[in-house]
Amino acid sequence: MKDELRAWDWRYYAEKRRIQNYSINEVEIKSYLQLNKMIEAAFYCATKLFNLDFKLLNSNLYHQDAQIWEVTRNGEHLALFIGDYYARSSKRSGAWCSALRSQSKLNGNVRPIVVNVCNFSKPDNDKECLLSFDEASTLFHEFGHALHSILSNVSYPLVSGTSVARDFVELPSQLFEHWLEVPEVLEKYAIHYKTGKPISKHLLEKLKKAKNIDQGFSTVEYLSSAIVDLYLHEGPVPKDPILRQEEILRSIDMPTSIDMRHSITQFAHIFSGDGYSSGYYSYMWSEVMDADAFKAFEEKNNPFDKDTAKALHDCILSKGGSIAPEEAYINFRGKLPNVKALLEQRGLSTAGNIT
């Protein structure tokens, strides 16, 4: 290129490089990621990790696209799980998990009703709904939140399930995303929608090699938004928020070739409510934890190691907000998380590939 790379050029050239260096074709990948199979894959992982069973119920819900499953363990009712995956005009954008009823023991054994909401494109007629890898990751992410509520075992609804510190709530969801990348899971559930053949080892290897494409870009665009969020909530309200944003970006030497992931004019996380105000950083802090937490399974050379899964269940997923996050994590891992696992996961450590 003769001219300086600008932010609006980045994704165009990044995609060209991705195709050239890794020969990854998104259309080819989507052919193997059927929505129903990805739901089955998430259930499969939950079954292997936490001994859960999922039974599809024939019930009338608030919309015909929504489905409901009873979740049991050893025949005992644990929860109802609703999956509402297709986009429609009455939905806001994005994906989220909500508890229609939280688990508690204050007035008897109250079990949760949990819903995952996504906005995947609904196919015409009886065609298969095919997901991108990012969309499949979103499905696993939201189901990780759902498991946090489903497996909750506390007395008070105020601290049930995902009612934890904001910078701890994304740990179960981001951690569960790791199981989508487990070869055993993809080989079993990434099935071509036409041929019925499982995804090839060759394509899996290409996916693995391409995993950390543009992680430098992704890290900078995210961190810039998180830093601006923190500074905006420090001190008096700025008279000109846009000018303040630019001052902050200059102070951190923000590259001109990368934009913030969310400029404050559309940064819903920090203006739509108090949940993520001065807390947008929590996604990456949770990634520090999820990278370190998954290391516990990798150290056992088994992504479904029973003892590690039990520790995760007993120390974190069942506890909700009944104990402090650092106590819960130390009980599970024996130590606080280290950023090294995150850098290795993103390919940004000196031991990995710098991108």
C-alpha positions as CSV (number, residue, x, y, z in Angstrom):
1,M,0.0,0.0,0.0
2,K,1.2,3.5,-0.9
3,D,-0.9,5.3,1.6
4,E,-1.1,4.9,5.4
5,L,-3.6,2.2,6.5
6,R,-6.7,3.8,8.0
7,A,-9.2,2.3,10.5
8,W,-11.9,2.0,7.8
9,D,-9.4,0.0,5.6
10,W,-8.3,-2.5,8.2
11,R,-11.0,-5.2,8.0
12,Y,-10.9,-5.2,4.2
13,Y,-7.2,-5.9,4.1
14,A,-7.3,-8.2,7.1
15,E,-9.8,-10.4,5.3
16,K,-7.6,-10.5,2.2
17,R,-4.6,-11.5,4.4
18,R,-6.7,-14.2,6.2
19,I,-7.8,-15.8,2.9
20,Q,-4.2,-15.6,1.5
21,N,-2.4,-16.9,4.5
22,Y,-4.9,-19.4,5.9
23,S,-7.3,-20.2,3.1
24,I,-10.3,-19.9,5.5
25,N,-13.6,-19.6,3.7
26,E,-16.4,-18.4,6.0
27,V,-19.1,-20.0,3.8
28,E,-17.3,-23.3,3.9
29,I,-17.1,-23.2,7.7
30,K,-20.8,-22.2,8.1
31,S,-21.8,-25.3,6.1
32,Y,-20.7,-27.4,9.1
33,L,-22.3,-25.3,11.9
34,Q,-26.0,-26.1,11.9
35,L,-27.9,-24.3,14.7
36,N,-29.6,-27.5,16.0
37,K,-26.2,-29.4,16.0
38,M,-24.6,-26.5,17.9
39,I,-27.4,-26.6,20.5
40,E,-26.8,-30.4,20.8
41,A,-23.0,-29.7,21.1
42,A,-23.6,-27.3,24.0
43,F,-25.8,-29.9,25.7
44,Y,-23.3,-32.6,25.1
45,C,-20.5,-30.6,26.8
46,A,-22.8,-29.8,29.8
47,T,-23.7,-33.5,30.1
48,K,-20.0,-34.6,30.0
49,L,-18.9,-31.9,32.4
50,F,-21.8,-31.8,34.9
51,N,-23.9,-34.9,34.3
52,L,-26.9,-33.0,33.0
53,D,-29.7,-34.3,30.8
54,F,-31.9,-32.2,28.5
55,K,-35.4,-33.2,27.4
56,L,-37.2,-31.1,24.8
57,L,-40.8,-30.3,26.0
58,N,-43.8,-29.8,23.8
59,S,-45.1,-26.6,25.4
60,N,-46.7,-23.4,24.2
61,L,-44.3,-20.5,24.8
62,Y,-44.5,-16.8,24.1
63,H,-43.4,-17.3,20.5
64,Q,-43.4,-20.3,18.1
65,D,-39.7,-20.0,17.5
66,A,-38.8,-20.5,21.2
67,Q,-38.1,-24.0,22.5
68,I,-38.0,-25.3,26.1
69,W,-36.0,-28.1,27.7
70,E,-36.3,-29.6,31.1
71,V,-32.8,-30.0,32.7
72,T,-32.3,-32.9,35.1
73,R,-29.5,-34.7,36.8
74,N,-29.9,-38.3,37.9
75,G,-33.6,-37.9,37.3
76,E,-33.9,-34.8,39.6
77,H,-35.4,-31.6,38.1
78,L,-32.9,-28.8,38.0
79,A,-34.3,-26.1,35.7
80,L,-36.2,-25.2,32.6
81,F,-34.1,-23.8,29.8
82,I,-35.6,-21.8,26.9
83,G,-33.7,-21.2,23.7
84,D,-35.0,-18.3,21.6
85,Y,-32.5,-18.1,18.8
86,Y,-34.0,-16.4,15.7
87,A,-34.1,-12.7,15.0
88,R,-37.5,-11.0,14.7
89,S,-38.7,-7.4,14.7
90,S,-39.9,-7.4,18.3
91,K,-36.3,-8.2,19.6
92,R,-33.5,-5.8,20.3
93,S,-30.2,-6.7,18.7
94,G,-27.5,-8.7,20.4
95,A,-27.6,-11.9,22.5
96,W,-28.2,-12.3,26.2
97,C,-29.2,-14.6,29.0
98,S,-32.0,-13.9,31.5
99,A,-33.5,-15.7,34.5
100,L,-37.3,-15.6,34.4
101,R,-37.1,-17.2,37.8
102,S,-34.0,-17.5,40.0
103,Q,-32.9,-20.5,42.0
104,S,-33.3,-20.1,45.8
105,K,-34.1,-22.1,49.0
106,L,-35.6,-19.3,51.0
107,N,-39.1,-20.5,50.5
108,G,-38.7,-24.1,49.5
109,N,-36.6,-25.5,46.7
110,V,-37.2,-23.0,43.9
111,R,-35.6,-24.0,40.6
112,P,-34.7,-21.6,37.9
113,I,-36.2,-20.8,34.5
114,V,-33.5,-19.5,32.2
115,V,-33.7,-18.1,28.7
116,N,-31.0,-17.6,26.1
117,V,-31.9,-15.0,23.4
118,C,-30.0,-14.6,20.2
119,N,-30.6,-13.0,16.8
120,F,-29.6,-15.6,14.2
121,S,-31.1,-15.3,10.8
122,K,-34.0,-17.6,10.4
123,P,-33.8,-19.7,7.2
124,D,-36.6,-19.9,4.7
125,N,-39.0,-22.9,4.8
126,D,-37.3,-26.1,6.1
127,K,-33.7,-25.1,5.3
128,E,-31.0,-25.4,8.0
129,C,-29.9,-22.4,10.0
130,L,-26.2,-22.1,9.5
131,L,-24.0,-20.2,11.9
132,S,-20.6,-18.5,11.5
133,F,-18.0,-19.6,13.9
134,D,-18.5,-16.3,15.8
135,E,-22.2,-17.0,16.1
136,A,-21.6,-20.5,17.3
137,S,-19.3,-19.0,19.9
138,T,-22.0,-16.7,20.9
139,L,-24.4,-19.6,21.4
140,F,-21.8,-21.3,23.7
141,H,-21.2,-18.0,25.5
142,E,-24.8,-17.4,26.4
143,F,-25.2,-21.1,27.4
144,G,-22.3,-20.6,29.8
145,H,-24.4,-17.9,31.4
146,A,-27.4,-20.2,31.5
147,L,-25.4,-22.9,33.2
148,H,-24.4,-20.4,35.9
149,S,-28.1,-20.1,36.7
150,I,-29.1,-23.7,36.1
151,L,-26.4,-25.0,38.5
152,S,-26.9,-22.4,41.2
153,N,-27.3,-23.8,44.7
154,V,-27.7,-20.9,47.1
155,S,-30.3,-19.8,49.7
156,Y,-31.1,-16.3,48.6
157,P,-32.3,-15.2,45.2
158,L,-30.4,-12.0,45.4
159,V,-27.1,-13.9,45.1
160,S,-28.4,-16.7,42.8
161,G,-26.8,-17.7,39.5
162,T,-25.4,-14.8,37.6
163,S,-26.0,-12.3,40.4
164,V,-22.3,-11.8,41.0
165,A,-19.8,-9.0,40.7
166,R,-19.9,-7.5,37.2
167,D,-16.2,-8.3,36.6
168,F,-16.9,-11.9,37.5
169,V,-20.1,-12.6,35.7
170,E,-18.5,-13.2,32.3
171,L,-16.2,-16.0,33.6
172,P,-18.6,-18.9,33.2
173,S,-19.8,-17.7,29.8
174,Q,-16.4,-17.0,28.3
175,L,-15.0,-20.2,29.8
176,F,-17.7,-22.3,28.1
177,E,-16.7,-20.9,24.7
178,H,-13.5,-23.0,25.0
179,W,-15.4,-26.3,24.6
180,L,-16.6,-25.3,21.1
181,E,-13.0,-25.5,20.0
182,V,-12.4,-29.0,21.5
183,P,-11.7,-31.3,18.5
184,E,-13.9,-34.0,20.0
185,V,-16.9,-31.7,20.0
186,L,-16.4,-30.3,16.5
187,E,-15.8,-33.8,15.0
188,K,-19.0,-35.0,16.6
189,Y,-21.3,-32.0,15.9
190,A,-19.8,-30.0,13.1
191,I,-21.7,-31.9,10.4
192,H,-22.1,-30.7,6.8
193,Y,-25.7,-29.8,6.3
194,K,-25.9,-31.4,2.8
195,T,-23.4,-34.4,2.9
196,G,-23.8,-35.3,6.6
197,K,-20.0,-35.7,6.8
198,P,-18.1,-34.4,9.8
199,I,-15.7,-31.5,9.5
200,S,-12.3,-32.7,8.2
201,K,-9.2,-32.7,10.3
202,H,-7.6,-30.5,7.7
203,L,-10.3,-27.8,8.1
204,L,-10.0,-28.1,11.9
205,E,-6.3,-27.5,11.6
206,K,-6.8,-24.4,9.4
207,L,-9.3,-23.1,12.0
208,K,-6.8,-23.6,14.8
209,K,-4.0,-21.9,12.9
210,A,-6.2,-18.9,12.1
211,K,-7.6,-18.6,15.6
212,N,-5.3,-15.7,16.6
213,I,-5.6,-13.7,13.3
214,D,-5.6,-10.0,14.1
215,Q,-5.5,-10.4,17.9
216,G,-3.3,-7.3,18.2
217,F,-6.0,-5.3,16.4
218,S,-8.8,-6.9,18.4
219,T,-7.0,-6.3,21.7
220,V,-6.3,-2.6,21.0
221,E,-9.8,-1.8,19.7
222,Y,-11.3,-3.4,22.9
223,L,-8.9,-1.9,25.4
224,S,-9.3,1.6,23.9
225,S,-13.0,1.5,24.6
226,A,-12.4,0.1,28.1
227,I,-9.9,2.8,29.0
228,V,-12.2,5.6,27.7
229,D,-15.0,4.1,29.7
230,L,-12.9,4.2,32.9
231,Y,-11.6,7.8,32.3
232,L,-15.1,9.1,31.5
233,H,-16.3,7.9,34.9
234,E,-13.4,9.5,36.7
235,G,-14.0,13.1,37.9
236,P,-16.6,15.6,36.7
237,V,-18.8,15.0,33.7
238,P,-16.9,16.4,30.6
239,K,-18.5,19.4,28.9
240,D,-17.7,17.8,25.5
241,P,-17.6,14.0,25.7
242,I,-16.4,13.6,22.1
243,L,-13.5,16.0,22.8
244,R,-12.7,14.2,26.0
245,Q,-12.7,10.9,24.1
246,E,-10.2,12.2,21.7
247,E,-8.0,13.6,24.5
248,I,-8.0,10.2,26.1
249,L,-7.1,8.4,22.9
250,R,-4.2,10.8,22.3
251,S,-2.9,10.2,25.8
252,I,-2.6,6.5,25.2
253,D,-1.1,6.9,21.7
254,M,-4.0,5.2,20.0
255,P,-3.0,4.1,16.5
256,T,-4.8,6.0,13.8
257,S,-5.2,2.7,11.9
258,I,-7.5,1.3,14.6
259,D,-10.8,2.6,15.8
260,M,-12.4,2.1,19.2
261,R,-14.7,-0.9,19.2
262,H,-17.4,1.4,20.6
263,S,-17.2,5.1,20.2
264,I,-19.1,6.8,23.0
265,T,-21.8,8.0,20.6
266,Q,-23.0,4.3,20.4
267,F,-21.4,2.8,23.5
268,A,-24.6,1.2,24.9
269,H,-22.7,-0.7,27.5
270,I,-22.0,2.4,29.5
271,F,-25.1,4.4,28.8
272,S,-28.0,2.0,28.7
273,G,-27.7,1.3,32.4
274,D,-25.3,1.0,35.3
275,G,-24.3,-2.6,34.6
276,Y,-21.2,-1.9,32.7
277,S,-20.6,1.8,33.5
278,S,-16.9,1.9,34.2
279,G,-17.0,-1.8,33.9
280,Y,-16.4,-2.6,30.3
281,Y,-12.9,-3.8,31.2
282,S,-14.6,-6.8,32.8
283,Y,-14.8,-8.7,29.6
284,M,-11.0,-8.9,29.3
285,W,-10.5,-9.4,33.0
286,S,-12.9,-12.3,32.6
287,E,-10.8,-13.5,29.7
288,V,-7.8,-13.5,32.0
289,M,-9.8,-15.8,34.3
290,D,-11.3,-18.0,31.6
291,A,-7.9,-18.6,30.0
292,D,-6.4,-19.5,33.3
293,A,-9.4,-21.6,34.3
294,F,-9.4,-23.7,31.1
295,K,-5.7,-24.3,31.8
296,A,-6.8,-26.4,34.7
297,F,-8.4,-28.8,32.2
298,E,-5.5,-28.6,29.8
299,E,-3.1,-29.5,32.7
300,K,-5.1,-32.7,33.1
301,N,-4.9,-33.3,29.3
302,N,-8.6,-33.8,29.3
303,P,-11.2,-31.0,28.5
304,F,-13.8,-33.1,30.3
305,D,-11.8,-34.1,33.4
306,K,-14.3,-35.0,36.0
307,D,-12.4,-33.8,39.0
308,T,-11.8,-30.4,37.5
309,A,-15.4,-30.1,36.3
310,K,-16.6,-30.9,39.8
311,A,-14.3,-28.3,41.3
312,L,-15.7,-25.7,38.8
313,H,-19.2,-26.7,39.7
314,D,-18.7,-26.7,43.4
315,C,-16.5,-23.7,43.8
316,I,-17.9,-21.3,41.2
317,L,-21.0,-22.3,39.2
318,S,-23.1,-23.4,42.2
319,K,-22.1,-20.5,44.5
320,G,-23.5,-17.5,42.6
321,G,-22.6,-14.4,44.6
322,S,-22.8,-16.1,48.0
323,I,-19.0,-15.8,48.4
324,A,-16.4,-13.3,47.2
325,P,-15.2,-13.8,43.6
326,E,-11.5,-14.1,44.6
327,E,-12.4,-16.7,47.2
328,A,-14.4,-18.7,44.7
329,Y,-11.6,-18.6,42.2
330,I,-8.9,-19.6,44.6
331,N,-11.1,-22.4,45.9
332,F,-11.3,-23.7,42.3
333,R,-7.8,-23.0,41.0
334,G,-5.7,-22.9,44.2
335,K,-4.4,-19.5,43.1
336,L,-5.5,-16.2,41.5
337,P,-5.4,-16.0,37.7
338,N,-2.3,-14.9,35.9
339,V,-2.3,-12.8,32.7
340,K,0.1,-15.1,31.1
341,A,-2.6,-17.6,30.1
342,L,-4.5,-14.7,28.4
343,L,-1.5,-13.6,26.4
344,E,-0.8,-17.2,25.3
345,Q,-4.5,-17.7,24.4
346,R,-4.4,-14.5,22.2
347,G,-1.0,-15.4,20.7
348,L,0.5,-12.2,22.2
349,S,3.1,-13.8,24.5
350,T,6.7,-14.1,23.6
351,A,6.2,-17.9,23.8
352,G,3.4,-17.7,21.2
353,N,3.0,-16.0,17.8
354,I,3.0,-12.2,17.9
355,T,0.2,-10.7,15.8
